[in-house]
Every structure is written in structure tokens, then in C-alpha cells.
Amino acid sequence: MSLSIIIPCFNSEKYILENIKKLRKYIKKLNYRYEIILVDDCSSDNTYKIIKKLSQKYKNIKILQNNLNRGKSYSLIRGIKKSNFKKIIIIDSDLPYFNRLAITIKRLNNYDFVLINREHKKSRNIEENNFYQLMRTIIGKIVNFIVRYSFSINIRDTQAGLKGFIKPQDFSKLKFSSKRFFFDLELLLYFISKKKKIFSIPVFFKVPDESNINFFDLKKNFEVIKELLSICINKNVYK
């Protein structure tokens, strides 16, 4: 099997080096031919310097750097366009749900789109939430409710940071409304519209204690709402 792993990065200097080492060691055990594409979203720390050294050391690690901070969606789309293999994994740089990576890859043998579903009936949050974790959970549930209501889909969680899919042949020609936050939602809607086979994986998970998210950043919150509404307004595109 050949596999392209796309990882968007933003201010990830604290953990990116160890996480890429961990990922390489794990994939090597699975005996896959693979490439890792790291897309730095104009980080203000040493993330780019770290991943540049990794790319110089390992031939199957490629790096891209955005000239401006353009958002996760832009980074993922750019990375996927540069990928060489048909089977794609997209995963956040903190490697969420890492223990479900193998099953995600395996399911790509029989399904077109595979995603982690924190709202699956068999999924569990294994740690009591603090305020930050609680806020993140509530906002996630609100977003997923809006998505299910707007698009009439049965999938209850579209935003978890680990997914796999078979790259569409016409991917480079596809047009996405999302530039920052909701590319994975639009991609899922595309697969649904094409009546592709989709598999939802349950997970035991812990909501991260911290991230780059600031719930009190009104400008960013407005951008999130605006982008989601734009996708909802243009929903006929996915029919």
C-alpha cells in the first residue's frame, strides 16, 4: 500500500519533532510505502525550521510553507494537491486519536472515506472536562448540529482531526468554499454527493487541555460562523 499523510502545522514547535518521529516509526512497522507532507501555516515560532531539518534528513518528508497565515483548510488542500498517492490520511500535528490510525488506514481498503466520530454511540470521553475542554466540546456539538440540520446527514461528527480518503481523480479541479476551517466538511459532502462508501470509527478520547483556539477571539469566531453559513448557503453544490 502507498499512503500520503498530510499534516497542517501552526506553532507546533513543542511537539512536532517527536510526533513526526513517532509517526515514521509507526508507519514503518506497517510496511507501507509512504510520504509525509507537512504544511506550515506561517508559524511565528520555530516550527518551519524544525520541519525543514526533517525534510533534509528524510527523503519521504516534504514541506510546504504558506506565505501568510491562511488557515487549516488552505493548508490541507495545498498538501493534498502535492500528494503522489491515491490513499490520503489527514491528521492534525498533535496526532489526535493516534491509536485509531491503523484502523483508519485499514478501512481505506474497503471504503472511500473514513473518519473518526466522537459522537458515535461507542465513543467515550475518558477524562472529565475542565472549562476549556467543556467549551470546546459545546462548540463542537453546536457546529455538528448545524451541519446535520443543514445538510440532512446522519454523521454526527465531521470535525475530528483524523480522516482518510481515496483522492478523487479530479481533486485539483474541485472548488471549495472553505479556506480556513471546514474543508473536511466540504470534502465529506462531496463524497456523500457521489454516493461513495463512508465508514465512521468510534474512539475513546480526551479533549486537549490547550490549543491555538481562543474562544474569546470575536473576529475569529465571526470568521468561523461566516464560513459555515457560506457552505450552508451553497449546499446545493453537493447534491
N, C-alpha and C positions, 0 to 999 in steps of 0.2 A: 504493500500500500504506500502511496505517496500522499503527503499531507503538507498543506500550508497553514501555518499558525500566525495569525495577525494579532499584534498586541499594541493597542494605543497607550502612549505614555505621557504623563504630565506630572512634573515634580515628584518623580518616583525614586530619587536617589537613595532613600533609606533602605529600600528592599529590592530594587531592580536587578542588581548584580547577583545576589543569592537566589532570587527567583528564577532567573534565566538558567543558572547552573542547575538548579533543581529540575527545571523543565527539560533541559537537554538530557540529563541523566535518566529521567523517567521515560522519555520518548525513545531513547537509545535502547532501553530494555525491551521495548515493544517491537524493536527491529523494523521500524518504518524508515522509509526514505522521507526526509522532511526538510522544510525551510522555516525559519522564524523571521518574520518581518516586523520590526519594531518601528513605530511611527511616533516620533517626538512632536508634541503639540506646542512647540516654542516654550519649553520649560524655562523657569527662571533659576533653577538650581543646576546641579551637575549631571542631570540625567543624560543629556546628549553626549557628554564626554565619556560617561561610563559605557553607554551602548555602542559608541563609536569604537572603543577599545575592544569590545566583544566582537564586533563585526570584523575587526582586523585580525583577531585571533581565530575565529571560526568562519569557514567559507560559507556555511549554510545559514549564517545570521546576516540579514540585510537590514539597513536602516534608512529611514526617510525622516526629514525634518521639515515641518511646516514653517513658512517664513513669518507667519503670525499665529496667534492662538485662535484656532478655527473650530475647535470642538471635537468631541469623540466621533461623531458621525462622519465628519470630513476625513478624519484620520483613518477610520476603518475602510471607507470607500477607496481612499488612495492606496491603502495597503493591499486590498483585495485586487485592485486593478493591476498591481505589480506582481501578484502571485503567479506561480508557474504550474500549480497543481489543481486538480479538479475538486478535491475534498478540502474544505476550508474549516478551520477552527478559529473563532474569535473569542478572546479571553482578556479580561482586564489585567493590568500589570501587577496587581496584588494577588493574582492567581486565585480568585474565589472559586469555591466548590472543586478544588483541585482533585479531591478524592472521587469525583464523578467524571473526570476527564476520560478515563479509559472506556467507560460505558458510552460516553458521548461519541467517541471515535468509532467504537464498535457498531453502534446503531446506524452509522452512515453507510454500512454495507447493505442495509435494507430500507432506509428512509432517506428522504430528500432534505429534510430539515429537522434538527434535533435541538431541543432547548431545555435548560434547567427550569423547573417550575416550583417555586417556593410556596405556591398556593395549592399544590397537589394534595390530595387527601392523605397521602402517605408522607408528606414532608413535615418536618418539625423544626422549630426554632429551639436550639438546645441550650440557650442561655437567656436568663431574664434581662430585659432591656433597661438601659439607663435612658435619660431624657433624649440624648442624641439618637440612640437606636430606635426609641419609640417614635420620634418624629419622622425618621427615615422610613420606618415601617408604615406609618399612617399615610404619608405622602405617596408611597409606592402603591398602597391599596387604592387610594383615590385615583391615581393615574390609570391603574389597571381596570377600575370600574368604568371610567370614562371610555377607555379603549373598547371594552366588551360591549358597552351600551351603544357606542357609535358605529361599530363595525359588525356587531352581532356574531362575535366569535366565541367559541367555548373555552379557549385558552385563558386561564386566569392570571398568568404572569408572563409578560412579554419583555421585561427589562433586566432579567438576571444577567450577570456578566460572563456567562459561558454559553456558547452556542456552536453548532456545527451545521454545515450545509454543503450540498453539491452545487458548485458555482454554475449559474446559468451561462449558456454559451454566449448570450447577448448581454452579459453583465455590463460591459463597458458602454453599452448604448442605453441602459436604463436611466431614467430620470428620477431622482429622489428629492422630495421637498425638504427633508431634514438635513441640516448642516452641522448641528451641534449635539442633539440629544436622542433622537428617535429613529435613527437609521435601522436598527434591528427590528423595530415595529414595522416599518415600511417594507423591509425585506420579507418578514413573515407574511404580511398581507399579500405580497407578490406571490409567494409560494402557495398561499391559500387560493388565490385567484386562478392559479394554473392547476389547481386540484392535485397538488403534489402530496406525497405521504409525509406526515409530520408526527414526530414522537416527543412526548413530554416526560421528562425524567424527574422523579421526586428526589428530595435532598434533605439531609439533616444539616442545618446551617446555623451560623452565628452572624448576626448583623454586625458589621465592622464597628469598632469603637470610635473611629475617626476616618475622615477622608477629606478630599478637597471641596466638599459640598458645604456651603454656608446657607443655612435656611433663612437667614435674615438679609440676604442679598436681594433686595427688591428688584433690581434691574435684571438679574439672572432669573429670578422667579418669573418675571414678566416674559422673558425670552422663552422659557420652558412652556408657559401657557400659550403664547403666541404660536410657537412651532407645533404644538399638539393640535391646536384649533385649525391651523393651516392644513394639517394632514386629514383632520376630520372633514373639513370643507371639501377637500379634493378626494373624498373616499371613493367616488365613482370610478376613479382611475384604476382601482384594484378589483373591479367587478368583471 
